[in-house]
Amino acid sequence: MLNDTLEAFAREHGVSRALAYYVGGVAGGSRLVVGPDAGRTDAVIPLVHALEGTQEAFAVGTLFPNEGGDPVLHMHAASGREGGASVGCTRAGMKTWLVGEVVLIEILGTKAFRKTDPGTGFELLQANE
């Protein structure tokens, strides 16, 4: 899965903060979070969409450490095939098909990190404190 691979790469190479771009193929069966299942704020339940067939994709995201120091990728992708398109967060499981290129641009000079929001459980990006 794309997120797991990029987070593992970041850990192995000591990259804690970066901007990430992805361009390439996406395997059928890949999954994107395409919004909350309901408009509730007390319990955010992700709406997950499985992609049908191999598709072309472009994604952009940010990589910052969580409170434990682990790099966490937040990436959104647009993918499509034959005029149909889907857009969503890659955390549900985006798989590369055949060729996928990633450009990772390291961000230096900041201590920004992801802090867990008690209301949603999301790890939200915080500026230097």
ZAFI-75264 format. One record per residue (C-alpha): residue in three letters; x, y, z. Coordinates in Angstrom, 2 decimals. Layout:
N
<r><residu>ALA</residu><east>X</east><north>Y</north><up>Z</up></r>
...
REM end
This chain:
129
<r><residu>MET</residu><east>0.00</east><north>0.00</north><up>0.00</up></r>
<r><residu>LEU</residu><east>1.27</east><north>3.44</north><up>-0.91</up></r>
<r><residu>ASN</residu><east>0.97</east><north>5.07</north><up>2.53</up></r>
<r><residu>ASP</residu><east>2.70</east><north>2.17</north><up>4.31</up></r>
<r><residu>THR</residu><east>5.53</east><north>2.13</north><up>1.76</up></r>
<r><residu>LEU</residu><east>6.19</east><north>5.87</north><up>1.94</up></r>
<r><residu>GLU</residu><east>6.04</east><north>5.94</north><up>5.74</up></r>
<r><residu>ALA</residu><east>8.48</east><north>3.00</north><up>5.93</up></r>
<r><residu>PHE</residu><east>10.82</east><north>4.74</north><up>3.47</up></r>
<r><residu>ALA</residu><east>10.71</east><north>7.92</north><up>5.56</up></r>
<r><residu>ARG</residu><east>11.53</east><north>5.99</north><up>8.77</up></r>
<r><residu>GLU</residu><east>14.41</east><north>4.11</north><up>7.11</up></r>
<r><residu>HIS</residu><east>15.93</east><north>7.28</north><up>5.63</up></r>
<r><residu>GLY</residu><east>15.32</east><north>9.68</north><up>8.52</up></r>
<r><residu>VAL</residu><east>12.84</east><north>11.89</north><up>6.66</up></r>
<r><residu>SER</residu><east>10.36</east><north>13.29</north><up>9.16</up></r>
<r><residu>ARG</residu><east>8.75</east><north>16.14</north><up>7.21</up></r>
<r><residu>ALA</residu><east>8.10</east><north>16.26</north><up>3.48</up></r>
<r><residu>LEU</residu><east>5.81</east><north>17.00</north><up>0.58</up></r>
<r><residu>ALA</residu><east>5.01</east><north>13.95</north><up>-1.55</up></r>
<r><residu>TYR</residu><east>3.80</east><north>13.65</north><up>-5.15</up></r>
<r><residu>TYR</residu><east>2.69</east><north>10.41</north><up>-6.82</up></r>
<r><residu>VAL</residu><east>2.02</east><north>9.81</north><up>-10.51</up></r>
<r><residu>GLY</residu><east>1.34</east><north>6.44</north><up>-12.10</up></r>
<r><residu>GLY</residu><east>-0.97</east><north>3.49</north><up>-12.27</up></r>
<r><residu>VAL</residu><east>-3.34</east><north>2.33</north><up>-9.57</up></r>
<r><residu>ALA</residu><east>-4.44</east><north>-1.28</north><up>-9.24</up></r>
<r><residu>GLY</residu><east>-8.08</east><north>-2.26</north><up>-9.35</up></r>
<r><residu>GLY</residu><east>-9.40</east><north>-2.93</north><up>-5.86</up></r>
<r><residu>SER</residu><east>-7.44</east><north>0.01</north><up>-4.44</up></r>
<r><residu>ARG</residu><east>-9.49</east><north>1.88</north><up>-1.89</up></r>
<r><residu>LEU</residu><east>-9.97</east><north>5.59</north><up>-1.24</up></r>
<r><residu>VAL</residu><east>-11.75</east><north>7.36</north><up>1.61</up></r>
<r><residu>VAL</residu><east>-14.22</east><north>9.54</north><up>-0.28</up></r>
<r><residu>GLY</residu><east>-15.78</east><north>11.36</north><up>2.65</up></r>
<r><residu>PRO</residu><east>-17.54</east><north>10.72</north><up>5.92</up></r>
<r><residu>ASP</residu><east>-20.35</east><north>8.16</north><up>5.80</up></r>
<r><residu>ALA</residu><east>-22.60</east><north>10.73</north><up>7.50</up></r>
<r><residu>GLY</residu><east>-22.33</east><north>14.42</north><up>8.30</up></r>
<r><residu>ARG</residu><east>-21.82</east><north>13.69</north><up>12.00</up></r>
<r><residu>THR</residu><east>-19.00</east><north>15.27</north><up>13.98</up></r>
<r><residu>ASP</residu><east>-19.30</east><north>13.05</north><up>17.07</up></r>
<r><residu>ALA</residu><east>-18.35</east><north>9.82</north><up>15.27</up></r>
<r><residu>VAL</residu><east>-16.54</east><north>10.17</north><up>11.96</up></r>
<r><residu>ILE</residu><east>-17.11</east><north>6.99</north><up>9.96</up></r>
<r><residu>PRO</residu><east>-15.13</east><north>6.91</north><up>6.69</up></r>
<r><residu>LEU</residu><east>-16.93</east><north>6.21</north><up>3.43</up></r>
<r><residu>VAL</residu><east>-14.61</east><north>3.92</north><up>1.47</up></r>
<r><residu>HIS</residu><east>-14.76</east><north>3.46</north><up>-2.31</up></r>
<r><residu>ALA</residu><east>-13.07</east><north>0.55</north><up>-4.11</up></r>
<r><residu>LEU</residu><east>-11.67</east><north>1.43</north><up>-7.53</up></r>
<r><residu>GLU</residu><east>-12.72</east><north>-0.76</north><up>-10.44</up></r>
<r><residu>GLY</residu><east>-10.02</east><north>-1.75</north><up>-12.89</up></r>
<r><residu>THR</residu><east>-6.57</east><north>-0.33</north><up>-13.41</up></r>
<r><residu>GLN</residu><east>-6.57</east><north>3.47</north><up>-13.40</up></r>
<r><residu>GLU</residu><east>-4.26</east><north>6.43</north><up>-13.89</up></r>
<r><residu>ALA</residu><east>-3.62</east><north>8.55</north><up>-10.80</up></r>
<r><residu>PHE</residu><east>-2.03</east><north>11.67</north><up>-9.43</up></r>
<r><residu>ALA</residu><east>-1.70</east><north>12.31</north><up>-5.70</up></r>
<r><residu>VAL</residu><east>-0.21</east><north>14.91</north><up>-3.41</up></r>
<r><residu>GLY</residu><east>0.32</east><north>14.75</north><up>0.32</up></r>
<r><residu>THR</residu><east>2.24</east><north>15.82</north><up>3.38</up></r>
<r><residu>LEU</residu><east>4.40</east><north>13.74</north><up>5.66</up></r>
<r><residu>PHE</residu><east>4.85</east><north>14.87</north><up>9.28</up></r>
<r><residu>PRO</residu><east>5.57</east><north>13.00</north><up>12.50</up></r>
<r><residu>ASN</residu><east>2.83</east><north>12.18</north><up>14.99</up></r>
<r><residu>GLU</residu><east>3.19</east><north>12.77</north><up>18.72</up></r>
<r><residu>GLY</residu><east>5.19</east><north>9.53</north><up>18.99</up></r>
<r><residu>GLY</residu><east>7.64</east><north>10.67</north><up>16.31</up></r>
<r><residu>ASP</residu><east>6.41</east><north>8.25</north><up>13.62</up></r>
<r><residu>PRO</residu><east>6.08</east><north>9.73</north><up>10.11</up></r>
<r><residu>VAL</residu><east>2.42</east><north>9.89</north><up>9.01</up></r>
<r><residu>LEU</residu><east>1.41</east><north>10.52</north><up>5.41</up></r>
<r><residu>HIS</residu><east>-1.79</east><north>12.43</north><up>4.58</up></r>
<r><residu>MET</residu><east>-2.31</east><north>12.11</north><up>0.83</up></r>
<r><residu>HIS</residu><east>-5.24</east><north>12.66</north><up>-1.52</up></r>
<r><residu>ALA</residu><east>-5.44</east><north>11.16</north><up>-4.99</up></r>
<r><residu>ALA</residu><east>-7.44</east><north>11.65</north><up>-8.15</up></r>
<r><residu>SER</residu><east>-7.74</east><north>8.57</north><up>-10.33</up></r>
<r><residu>GLY</residu><east>-9.67</east><north>7.74</north><up>-13.43</up></r>
<r><residu>ARG</residu><east>-10.38</east><north>5.48</north><up>-16.34</up></r>
<r><residu>GLU</residu><east>-12.38</east><north>6.00</north><up>-19.53</up></r>
<r><residu>GLY</residu><east>-13.82</east><north>9.35</north><up>-18.41</up></r>
<r><residu>GLY</residu><east>-14.83</east><north>8.31</north><up>-14.89</up></r>
<r><residu>ALA</residu><east>-12.95</east><north>9.72</north><up>-11.93</up></r>
<r><residu>SER</residu><east>-12.64</east><north>9.29</north><up>-8.18</up></r>
<r><residu>VAL</residu><east>-10.99</east><north>11.55</north><up>-5.63</up></r>
<r><residu>GLY</residu><east>-10.16</east><north>10.74</north><up>-2.04</up></r>
<r><residu>CYS</residu><east>-7.70</east><north>10.03</north><up>0.73</up></r>
<r><residu>THR</residu><east>-5.26</east><north>7.17</north><up>0.07</up></r>
<r><residu>ARG</residu><east>-5.19</east><north>5.88</north><up>3.68</up></r>
<r><residu>ALA</residu><east>-7.76</east><north>3.15</north><up>2.93</up></r>
<r><residu>GLY</residu><east>-5.28</east><north>1.33</north><up>0.68</up></r>
<r><residu>MET</residu><east>-4.03</east><north>2.59</north><up>-2.67</up></r>
<r><residu>LYS</residu><east>-1.95</east><north>0.02</north><up>-4.56</up></r>
<r><residu>THR</residu><east>0.41</east><north>0.85</north><up>-7.40</up></r>
<r><residu>TRP</residu><east>-0.11</east><north>-0.94</north><up>-10.72</up></r>
<r><residu>LEU</residu><east>3.03</east><north>-1.57</north><up>-12.75</up></r>
<r><residu>VAL</residu><east>4.59</east><north>1.94</north><up>-12.53</up></r>
<r><residu>GLY</residu><east>4.27</east><north>4.52</north><up>-9.80</up></r>
<r><residu>GLU</residu><east>6.68</east><north>7.39</north><up>-9.33</up></r>
<r><residu>VAL</residu><east>7.03</east><north>9.33</north><up>-6.10</up></r>
<r><residu>VAL</residu><east>8.84</east><north>12.61</north><up>-5.62</up></r>
<r><residu>LEU</residu><east>9.49</east><north>13.32</north><up>-1.96</up></r>
<r><residu>ILE</residu><east>10.61</east><north>16.87</north><up>-1.12</up></r>
<r><residu>GLU</residu><east>12.02</east><north>17.10</north><up>2.40</up></r>
<r><residu>ILE</residu><east>10.94</east><north>20.07</north><up>4.51</up></r>
<r><residu>LEU</residu><east>13.60</east><north>21.39</north><up>6.89</up></r>
<r><residu>GLY</residu><east>13.54</east><north>24.12</north><up>9.53</up></r>
<r><residu>THR</residu><east>10.21</east><north>23.34</north><up>11.16</up></r>
<r><residu>LYS</residu><east>9.02</east><north>21.30</north><up>14.12</up></r>
<r><residu>ALA</residu><east>5.45</east><north>20.96</north><up>12.84</up></r>
<r><residu>PHE</residu><east>3.83</east><north>17.66</north><up>13.82</up></r>
<r><residu>ARG</residu><east>0.53</east><north>15.80</north><up>13.85</up></r>
<r><residu>LYS</residu><east>-1.43</east><north>15.97</north><up>17.10</up></r>
<r><residu>THR</residu><east>-4.45</east><north>13.79</north><up>17.82</up></r>
<r><residu>ASP</residu><east>-7.67</east><north>15.78</north><up>17.95</up></r>
<r><residu>PRO</residu><east>-9.77</east><north>14.37</north><up>20.82</up></r>
<r><residu>GLY</residu><east>-13.05</east><north>15.20</north><up>19.05</up></r>
<r><residu>THR</residu><east>-12.39</east><north>13.35</north><up>15.79</up></r>
<r><residu>GLY</residu><east>-9.40</east><north>11.12</north><up>16.53</up></r>
<r><residu>PHE</residu><east>-7.65</east><north>12.59</north><up>13.46</up></r>
<r><residu>GLU</residu><east>-3.95</east><north>13.37</north><up>13.67</up></r>
<r><residu>LEU</residu><east>-4.03</east><north>17.04</north><up>12.64</up></r>
<r><residu>LEU</residu><east>-1.06</east><north>19.08</north><up>11.51</up></r>
<r><residu>GLN</residu><east>0.12</east><north>21.62</north><up>14.09</up></r>
<r><residu>ALA</residu><east>2.48</east><north>24.50</north><up>13.39</up></r>
<r><residu>ASN</residu><east>5.56</east><north>25.01</north><up>15.58</up></r>
<r><residu>GLU</residu><east>4.54</east><north>25.38</north><up>19.20</up></r>
REM end
